[in-house]
Amino acid sequence: MHRLNAWLRRHPMVVDAAWALLLFAFGLLVAIEDSGSPEDPVSSWQHAVGIALAVVIPALMVVRRRWPNTVASVGLGLGLAQCLMGVNPGMSSIGYLVFTYTGAAFGSKWTSRLALAASLTAGPLTLLLISPENERSDALRALFLAGLLTTPFILCWAWGRLTRVRRAYLVELEDRAARLERERDAQSKVAVAAERARIARELHDVVAHNVSVMIVQADGAAYVLDNSPQQAKEALATIASTGRQALVEMRRLLGVLRTADTAEEYVPQPSVEELPELLEQVRSAGLPVDFDATGEVRELPRGVELTVYRIVQEALTNVRKHGGPGARARVAVDFRERDLEVLVEDNGRGSTAEQLAAGGTDGQGHGLIGMRERVGMVSGSLDVGPRPGGGFRIRAVLPLKAAK
């Protein structure tokens, strides 16, 4: 039944044809049998007109949805002609109600107004056609009968208008749903683009850190190659290990960039537990680093863990770049009740104002921009600037849920 109903909705002319065929059968039967009586014979041409109407009106009903303006206009003309020729209404005259509904529901504005005007005059014209003259002399009775005959046409016209309004409302809902779907797709694309930009910053941090370590180790290996081959071998081993680690992370991030759906498809990212390994790598590159962890260590949200790791990684990379010879760094992580403080400071020569600006003229500030955005993503705060007494300091406060 559901499939049949859906098929009929897609083929409304079939339904109209079925009703038209039913009306044609009854209307033609009544028109043929209505040949008059000896007391009041019906002329032959009126009888022929009645039969013609019984054929034409159902035919118009079949095509009423395809050409509603034409069908409503022709139906009005047929009704006027029937009244002028004095042909009594028959079974086929029910089609005039259908034409009124069609003009109001599917026709243009002028067709709807024409159908309303025809509906208002249908009652008085029908009364003039079928009622005897002595009954029309009673004004009150005539007015009542005219209103009674007009009511079905007005109801059909109102039903047609309601159908038009409902159809327009459904079209508006469909348009709104399509618009919302397009907006959702656009927002998804924007989110994907933002995610890809974040991944690009991830790649910047990874490459900058590991390449700087490799360069320092390579310089050290070249320096001690003649005097201390064993140290040179250790430096080369560190270069190889760092290179492999950088390659793994680059493959990880580039693999995400190649996919169309980036959300929630990350492989495990670095966490706070890997900080000692990162610091050991930095120490092996020649930068002394002290590490302090205070407070009650507890599990952190995934985004906060990655943010802490990348802040420390980027900060130590900046120390190696700008700290100068003899620089020493200190990393402190403080687990507090409602937030987590990450402090990275050094006693080097610090950074210039240009490098602290958004990007800088040479792009040296890109890591700091990414750091600010990372902290902003977890609703934290970041303080970056010169350290009292010389050097540079990066302090980030990341909010956490209160401990139970």
QUIFENNOR-V997165 format. One line per field, one symbol per residue. ss: DSSP state (H for helix, E for strand, L for the rest). burial: + if it has 9 or more other ideal C-beta (glycine too) atoms within 8 Angstrom, else -. A space follows every 10 residues. Layout:
ss: ???
burial: ???
This chain:
ss: LHHHHHHHHH LHHHHHHHHH HHHHHHHHHH HHHLLELLLL ELLHHHHHHH HHHHHHHHHH HHLLLLLHHH HHHHHHHHHH HHHHHLLLLL HHHHHHHHHH HHHHHLLLHH HHHHHHHHHH HHHHHHHHHH LLHHHHLLHH HHHHHHHHHH HHHHHHHHHH HHHHHHHHHH HHHHHHHHHH HHHHHHHHHH HHHHHHHHHH HHHHHHHHHH HHHHHHHHHH HHHHLLLLHH HHHHHHHHHH HHHHHHHHHH HHHHHHHHLL LLLLLLLLLL LHHHHHHHHH HHHHLLLEEE EEEEELLLLL LHHHHHHHHH HHHHHHHHHH HHLLLLLEEE EEEEELLLEE EEEEEELLLL LLHHHHLLLL LLLLLHHHHH HHHHHHHLLL EEEEEELLLL LEEEEEEEEL LLLL
burial: -------+-- -++-+++-++ +-++-+++++ +--+------ -----++-++ +-++++++++ +++++--++- ++++++-+++ -++---+--+ +++-++++++ +++++++--- ++-+++-+++ -++++++-+- +---++---- -+--+++-++ +-++-+++++ +-++--+--- ---------- ---------- ++--++-+++ ++++++++++ ++++-+++-+ +--++----- ++--++-++- -++-++--++ -+++-++--- -+------++ ++-++--++- +++++-+-+- +-+------+ ---+++++++ ++++++++++ -++---++++ ++++++--++ ++++++++-+ ---+++---+ ---+++++++ ++++++++-+ -+-+--+--- ++++++++-+ ----
